[in-house]
Amino acid sequence: MRRKLLLVLSVVVAFMFVSCSKPKTVCNSPTDNPEHNYFTGMELVEKGDINNANMKFERSIQCDPKYSPGYAGKSLTLAMIANSKTDMGEKQVWVDRSLESLKKAKKYAKNKDQKYIYYVTGIRTYTELRVEDWLDKAKDFYDDAKSIEKDVNFNKLPYYQGPEALEYFMGVAYLKGEEFQKARDSFANVLNMSRQSKWHAPANEMWKKTDKIVRAMAGITVGDVGKKIAVKDEVSRADFAALLVDELRIEKIMEGRIPVKSQIAKMKPEFIPADILNHPFRPEIETILKWNIRGLSPIYDETTKAYLFFPNRPLKRKEFALILEDVLVKLTGDESLPRKYFGQENSPYPDVSPTAPWFNAVMNVVTRGLMETELSGEFRPDDNVDGAEALLAIRVLRQTLNVY
C-alpha cells in the first residue's frame, strides 16, 4: 500500500513539474526556423525597420536558444536602438544589452561559418555603438574574420554570402572613425572583387564619397569641425558657415581686404536670429552674418513673422552654388562674376536652364572646380550637398586664395 502511495505521489509531482515548466517553442515550418528568421531580420535591418528586425532575431533565438547568428543580429539592432537614445542613462542600458548579446553570439558560434558572421556583425555593432576604443575592436574583428575566411563556406551563410561584406563594413567603420584613406581602400577592395554582390553598389557610392574627402584633404590641414562635417550625407546652413569660418578662415581673409582697421571692430551683424541663440555654431554663424554672404542671410518665416537663419536646413546644390559665387566675389573682388554668363543661350548641363536664377553661379563654380557634375553632365541642382563636396569646395577656395 505504501509503495502504491509513493508511486502515485511520484506521478503527481512529475505531472505538476511538466505542467508548470515552460512549454518548448516549436519552430518547424519553412518560414519559422532560426535561419529564416535571422535572414528576414537582416533584410529588415537593410530597410531600416529596426524594431521588427529585432523581433525576428528574438524569434530565431526562441526557435534555438543557442543559435549564434540570432544573437549577433540582435546585438546589431540593440546597438542601433541605443544610437537613437538621447538620455545617456537609457542609452547605456541598451549599449550593455547589445554587448551582452554579442557575447552570446561568440559563445554559441559552433563553427567557422557562424564565427565569421559573429566577426562581421561585431564590426557593425561597434561601429554603431562607438564606445571607447571601438575602432580598434572593429579592426580586431576584421583581422579575426580574415584569418578564417578561406575556410568559410559562403554558400551556406544565410546572409553574408561572400567576402565583400567584410570589406564594406570595415570601410564604413574607417569612415566613421575618420580614417578616410583606409575607408577608400576598403571600398575599393569590394569594387576590385571579381564576383558581383549586393555590396558593390553601396561600396561604389561610398568610394566616391571617401575619394572626395581624401582629395579635399590632400595637401591641407583639416580641423575637427571639417572632419565631422566631411562624413555627413547632408550639410546644413550652419555646417557650411562653420566650414567657412573654421576651415577657410574667411574672417581673416575678409579683414585683410579692409584698409581701415578701426572699421573692423565696428562691424557686427544687423541682428541675431532667435533660432541660433543656443546653436553650437552660433559664433561661426554670427561671423558669416557680419559679412552678409548671399545665400546665408536670414530668411523671413511666415509662421513666426520673423527673420530666422534656419541653421539645420540642408543646403541644396543650387543654393550652394549661389553661396560659393558670392564668396568668390567677396574674396577676389571681381564684381563681374554674377553677370559673367548672362545672356548665354545654351547650357552645358541638361538639368540647368540658362534662364534659371542659379545658372550663372553654377557656371562659375563648376568651371573653377568648386563643384562637380555627374559624368552625364547633370548638375543635380535640387539634391542636397554632402560633407565631402562641401569640404572639397573649401579646399579649392583655399588653393585659389593661397590660404594654408
Stockholm file with secondary structure:
# STOCKHOLM 1.0

chainA/1-404         MRRKLLLVLSVVVAFMFVSCSKPKTVCNSPTDNPEHNYFTGMELVEKGDINNANMKFERSIQCDPKYSPGYAGKSLTLAMIANSKTDMGEKQVWVDRSLESLKKAKKYAKNKDQKYIYYVTGIRTYTELRVEDWLDKAKDFYDDAKSIEKDVNFNKLPYYQGPEALEYFMGVAYLKGEEFQKARDSFANVLNMSRQSKWHAPANEMWKKTDKIVRAMAGITVGDVGKKIAVKDEVSRADFAALLVDELRIEKIMEGRIPVKSQIAKMKPEFIPADILNHPFRPEIETILKWNIRGLSPIYDETTKAYLFFPNRPLKRKEFALILEDVLVKLTGDESLPRKYFGQENSPYPDVSPTAPWFNAVMNVVTRGLMETELSGEFRPDDNVDGAEALLAIRVLRQTLNVY
#=GR chainA/1-404 SS CHHHHHHHHHHHHHHHHHHHSCCCCCCCBTTBSHHHHHHHHHHHHHHTCHHHHHHHHHHHHHHCTTCHHHHHHHHHHHHHHHHTCCSHHHHHHHHHHHHHHHHHHHHHCCSHHHHHHHHHHHHHHHHHHCCTTHHHHHHHHHHHHHHHGGGCCGGGCSSCCSTHHHHHHHHHHHHHTTCHHHHHHHHHHHHHSSSCCTTHHHHHHHHHHHHHHHHHHTTSCCCHHHHHHHTCSSCBHHHHHHIIIIISCHHHHHHTTCSCHHHHHHCCCSCCCGGGTTCTTHHHHHHHHHHTCTTSSCEEETTTTEEECCTTCBCBHHHHHHHHHHHHHHHHCCTTGGGTTTTCCCCSSTTSCTTSTTHHHHHHHHHTTSSCCCTTCCCCTTSBCCHHHHHHHHHHHHHHTTCC
#=GC SS_cons         CHHHHHHHHHHHHHHHHHHHSCCCCCCCBTTBSHHHHHHHHHHHHHHTCHHHHHHHHHHHHHHCTTCHHHHHHHHHHHHHHHHTCCSHHHHHHHHHHHHHHHHHHHHHCCSHHHHHHHHHHHHHHHHHHCCTTHHHHHHHHHHHHHHHGGGCCGGGCSSCCSTHHHHHHHHHHHHHTTCHHHHHHHHHHHHHSSSCCTTHHHHHHHHHHHHHHHHHHTTSCCCHHHHHHHTCSSCBHHHHHHIIIIISCHHHHHHTTCSCHHHHHHCCCSCCCGGGTTCTTHHHHHHHHHHTCTTSSCEEETTTTEEECCTTCBCBHHHHHHHHHHHHHHHHCCTTGGGTTTTCCCCSSTTSCTTSTTHHHHHHHHHTTSSCCCTTCCCCTTSBCCHHHHHHHHHHHHHHTTCC
//
